[in-house]
């Protein structure tokens, strides 16, 4: 080990103190960035969970609406088919009823 003068020792001590302070600031900055990143990740996770829940509610509402629309469509189509069946022309048997119909018209 070599012997140094007190001025040189003081200069070396100051350099070491400056390096130590710089490293401390860097570590503190890194810790602050890490904490900010963790907070952001936590917030994003909450938003993602809320978004997924909203999508699930929308999906369920859409499925209910589709089921109701299908029911209504079936009811409407059923009513239209009944109207077609009721409005369908059914011809009378050929000869005997026609004379009877003519008699009803004349009377």
Buried (B, 14 or more C-beta within 10 A) or exposed (E): EEEEEEEEEEEEEEEEEEEEEEEEEEEEEEEEEEEEEEEEEEEEEEEEEEEEEEEEEEEEEEEEEEEEEEEEEEEEEEEEEEEEEEEEEEEEEEEEEEEEEEEEEEE
